[in-house]
Amino acid sequence: MAAHTGGGLADDAPAKTGAWGLLILLTVINVLNFVDRQLLPSFANFIKPDLGLTDTQFGLLTGLFFIIFYAVAGLFMGVLADTTHRGRLIAVAIAVWSLLTAASGLARNFVSMAIPRGLIGVGESALTPTAMSLLADRFKPSQLGLAAGIYYLGVPVGAGASLLIAGYLGPAIGWRNCFFLLGFGGLVLAGLMLFVRDPRPVRQKHEKGPSFASQLAALGGALARTPSLVAIMVGGVSLHFAVGAAAFDQLWFVSERGFERAEIAQITGFITVVGGIAGNLFGGFVGDWWQKRFSSGRPMLLFWMMLVLTPLLIAYRIVPPDSPFFLLGVGVGIFSLAAFYGPTFACVQELAPGKARATVTAFYILCLNVVGVGVCITGMGIVADILRAQGAAQPYSLGLLIFTILSTIALPAFFLAGRWFKRDRDRLPA
């Protein structure tokens, strides 16, 4: 018998029929998810002056207003994903966030953008916990890092595509029409998800499913019994300190590094797509190889990768824009973030109890987004306004450097997760 590793299939079992087709569909949906999510930061140099926003207000729209709804609703969506038909749940979620994205194009001020922006988070929160749960049921553990890495191509491809849309379509048709087009385009993908079969057995009407309280109890038990799972989450949250602050990158490029707004959106869009695809594939393939070769598992790969790349990530916030390290640093930042997703989410799936994988994933996403992204986006906006009021010549540069240094807390967290990984995985019940 194959050893249990926490995934839906034994490691010697083949991937289920249709697994790769489902992965492609979910990846395309995740691309759309991140195009929609990144539209506001990508169009920062268009929307901020058009709506008359302060840095703090912009930070709230891209940070707390979106993230709090996204992350808190995500915990409930994770429980739903563990108890309901997952394909239909994703279909409804896509339809909701797509219509609200279109509605965002009608915004005329801070409040009228904040309302749909927050509600979009509710719709988008259902996707990843549900998708990762579906993938864990269809791929064996030794392939799960690659599957998660391919799924998370949605982050760099979606973010890069949103920058290219801002750089090319924005000047041509305006940011509002871009929101309208992308919002209505999502309805097509929502229809396709209605045809996806859920491999989980259908519960009979007389059978009582797990309650919200029982799922939360399973989550609490997993965190209490599995230190490596907690360390993985701490590392991911810390890494996202810099990710949250980077919502101000487009404003930084234009106001403090001298780029033209459409030009830098185009440049960083291409870098994001290329660097992100390279990072996702590296994290997926090398993470799975590392898992088979070393008992420390994928977390230790993340430790060594961050240890090597962090000096360059700090340096590029300081060097002038004509330095060869500047655009290289942009690409390395995208690469390192993209390479993180496959290994970390594969680890969470392996270390979570089978009956609550989506719930544990949703809790992790809640932590990533509320603490790592939401607080830090809003915090970066507040820091920039304070520094500007105090006469700082480059408030964005100083703020981004501070949050990048804070993100190095991930180094000891990933190291400890690697030290504890094998012991904790072997303790999982069969």
Residue pairs with C-beta under 8 A, 6 or more apart in sequence:
1 10
2 10
2 11
2 12
2 13
3 10
3 11
3 430
4 10
4 428
4 429
4 430
5 11
5 141
5 350
5 425
5 428
6 141
6 349
6 350
6 351
6 352
6 353
6 354
6 425
6 428
7 136
7 139
7 140
7 141
7 144
7 349
7 350
7 354
8 136
8 137
8 138
8 139
8 354
8 357
9 15
9 16
9 137
9 138
9 139
9 140
9 141
10 140
11 140
11 141
11 142
12 140
13 140
14 140
15 138
15 139
15 140
15 143
16 137
16 138
16 139
16 199
18 138
18 197
19 135
19 138
19 139
19 147
22 134
22 135
22 138
22 196
23 135
23 138
23 139
23 147
23 150
23 151
25 189
25 192
25 193
25 196
26 90
26 131
26 134
26 135
26 151
27 150
27 151
27 153
27 154
28 154
28 189
29 90
29 94
29 127
29 131
29 154
29 189
29 193
30 127
30 128
30 131
30 151
30 152
30 153
30 154
30 155
30 158
31 153
31 154
31 157
31 158
31 161
32 94
32 154
32 158
32 182
32 185
32 186
32 189
33 97
33 124
33 127
33 154
33 158
34 154
34 155
34 157
34 158
34 159
34 162
35 158
35 159
35 161
35 162
35 165
35 182
36 97
36 98
36 101
36 120
36 124
36 158
36 162
36 182
36 183
36 186
37 66
37 120
37 124
37 158
38 158
38 159
38 162
38 163
39 101
39 104
39 162
39 165
39 166
39 175
39 178
39 179
39 182
40 47
40 61
40 62
40 104
40 117
41 62
41 162
41 247
41 248
41 249
41 250
42 159
42 162
42 163
42 165
42 166
42 250
42 265
43 166
43 170
43 175
43 178
44 58
44 247
44 248
44 250
44 251
45 250
45 251
45 254
45 261
45 265
46 166
46 170
46 175
46 261
47 53
47 113
47 175
48 58
48 251
50 175
51 107
51 108
51 109
51 110
51 113
52 109
52 110
53 61
53 110
54 381
54 385
55 248
55 251
55 381
55 382
55 384
55 385
55 388
56 378
56 381
56 382
56 385
57 110
57 381
58 248
58 251
58 381
59 247
59 248
59 377
59 378
59 379
59 380
59 381
59 382
59 384
60 114
60 378
60 381
61 110
61 113
61 114
61 117
62 247
62 377
63 244
63 247
63 373
63 374
63 375
63 376
63 377
63 378
63 379
63 381
64 374
64 375
64 377
64 378
65 114
65 117
65 118
66 117
66 118
66 120
66 121
66 374
67 121
67 369
67 370
67 373
67 374
67 377
68 118
68 121
68 370
68 374
69 118
69 119
69 120
69 121
69 122
69 125
70 120
70 121
70 122
70 124
70 125
70 369
71 121
71 125
71 365
71 366
71 367
71 368
71 369
71 370
71 374
72 366
72 370
73 121
73 122
73 125
73 126
74 125
74 126
74 128
74 129
74 362
74 365
74 366
74 369
75 359
75 362
75 363
75 366
76 212
77 89
77 93
77 125
77 126
77 129
77 130
77 362
78 129
78 130
78 215
78 358
78 359
78 360
78 361
78 362
78 363
79 212
79 215
79 216
79 358
79 359
79 362
80 89
80 126
80 130
81 89
81 126
81 129
81 130
81 133
81 358
81 359
81 362
82 133
82 210
82 215
82 355
82 356
82 357
82 358
82 359
83 209
83 210
83 215
85 198
86 130
86 133
86 134
86 196
86 198
86 200
87 134
87 193
87 194
87 195
87 196
87 197
87 198
88 193
88 194
89 126
89 130
90 126
90 127
90 130
90 131
90 193
90 196
91 190
91 191
91 193
91 194
92 126
92 190
93 123
93 124
93 125
93 126
93 127
93 130
94 123
94 127
94 186
94 187
94 189
94 190
94 193
95 123
95 186
95 187
95 190
96 119
96 122
96 123
97 120
97 122
97 123
97 124
97 186
98 123
98 182
98 183
98 184
98 185
98 186
98 187
98 190
99 183
99 187
100 116
100 119
100 120
100 123
100 183
101 116
101 120
101 179
101 182
101 183
101 186
102 179
102 180
102 182
102 183
102 184
103 116
103 183
104 113
104 116
104 117
104 120
104 179
104 183
105 175
105 176
105 177
105 178
105 179
105 180
105 183
106 112
106 176
107 113
107 116
125 362
125 365
128 361
128 365
129 358
129 359
129 361
129 362
129 365
130 358
131 151
132 148
132 151
132 345
132 349
132 357
132 358
132 361
133 357
133 358
133 361
134 196
134 198
134 199
135 144
135 147
135 148
135 151
136 144
136 349
136 357
137 199
137 200
138 199
139 147
141 346
141 349
141 350
142 288
142 291
142 292
143 288
144 288
144 346
144 349
144 350
145 283
145 284
145 287
145 288
145 291
145 298
145 342
145 343
145 346
146 284
146 285
146 287
146 288
146 342
147 284
147 346
148 284
148 341
148 342
148 343
148 345
148 346
148 349
149 280
149 281
149 283
149 284
149 285
149 287
149 341
149 342
149 343
150 280
150 281
150 284
150 342
152 280
152 283
152 338
152 341
152 342
152 345
153 276
153 277
153 280
153 338
155 276
155 280
155 337
155 338
155 341
156 272
156 273
156 275
156 276
156 277
156 279
156 280
156 334
156 337
156 338
157 273
157 276
157 277
159 272
159 276
160 268
160 269
160 270
160 271
160 272
160 273
160 276
161 269
161 273
162 269
163 250
163 265
163 266
163 268
163 269
163 272
164 265
164 266
164 269
164 270
164 273
165 178
165 182
166 175
166 178
166 262
166 265
166 269
167 262
167 263
167 264
167 265
167 266
167 269
168 262
168 266
169 177
169 178
170 178
170 262
170 265
171 262
203 209
210 355
215 356
215 359
216 359
218 353
218 355
218 356
218 359
218 360
219 356
219 359
219 360
219 363
221 353
222 229
222 351
222 352
222 353
222 356
222 360
223 229
223 230
225 424
225 427
226 351
226 424
226 427
227 416
227 420
227 424
228 299
228 347
228 351
228 416
228 417
228 418
228 420
228 421
228 423
228 424
228 425
229 347
229 348
229 351
229 352
229 360
229 424
231 299
231 413
231 414
231 416
231 417
231 420
232 299
232 344
232 347
232 348
232 351
232 413
232 414
232 417
233 348
233 364
233 367
234 409
234 410
234 413
235 299
235 302
235 344
235 409
235 410
235 411
235 413
235 414
235 417
236 340
236 344
236 364
236 367
236 368
236 372
236 410
237 367
237 368
237 371
237 372
238 372
238 406
238 407
238 408
238 409
238 410
238 413
239 306
239 337
239 340
239 372
239 407
239 410
240 368
240 369
240 371
240 372
240 373
240 376
240 407
241 372
241 376
241 403
241 404
241 406
241 407
241 409
242 313
242 333
242 376
242 400
242 403
242 404
242 406
242 407
243 337
243 372
243 373
243 376
243 407
244 372
244 373
244 374
244 375
244 376
244 377
244 379
244 380
244 403
245 376
245 377
245 379
245 380
245 399
245 400
245 402
245 403
245 404
246 333
246 400
247 377
247 380
248 377
248 380
248 381
248 384
248 396
248 399
248 400
249 268
249 400
250 261
250 264
250 265
250 268
251 396
252 396
252 397
252 400
253 259
253 264
253 268
254 260
254 261
254 264
255 396
256 394
256 396
256 397
257 321
257 326
258 321
259 267
259 321
267 327
268 330
271 327
271 330
271 331
271 334
272 334
274 331
275 330
275 331
275 332
275 333
275 334
275 335
275 338
276 334
276 335
276 337
276 338
277 338
278 335
278 338
279 334
279 335
279 336
279 337
279 338
279 339
279 340
280 338
280 339
280 341
280 342
282 335
282 339
283 338
283 339
283 340
283 341
283 342
283 343
284 342
286 301
287 298
287 301
287 342
287 343
287 346
288 346
290 297
290 298
290 300
290 301
290 343
291 297
291 298
291 346
294 300
295 421
295 422
296 418
296 419
296 421
296 422
297 347
297 418
297 421
297 422
297 425
298 343
298 344
298 346
298 347
298 421
299 343
299 344
299 347
299 414
299 415
299 417
299 418
299 421
300 414
300 415
300 417
300 418
300 419
300 421
301 343
302 340
302 343
302 344
302 410
302 414
303 411
303 414
303 415
303 418
305 336
305 339
306 336
306 408
306 410
306 411
306 414
307 411
309 332
309 335
309 336
310 408
310 411
312 325
312 328
312 329
312 332
313 329
313 332
313 333
313 336
313 404
314 401
314 404
314 405
315 325
315 329
316 325
316 326
316 328
316 329
316 330
316 332
316 333
317 329
317 397
317 400
317 401
317 404
318 397
318 401
319 325
319 326
319 329
320 326
345 361
345 364
347 417
347 421
348 360
348 361
348 364
349 357
349 361
350 425
351 421
351 424
351 425
351 428
352 360
352 361
353 360
353 428
353 429
376 403
379 403
380 399
380 400
380 403
383 395
383 398
383 399
383 402
384 395
384 396
384 399
385 395
387 395
387 398
387 399
388 395
392 398
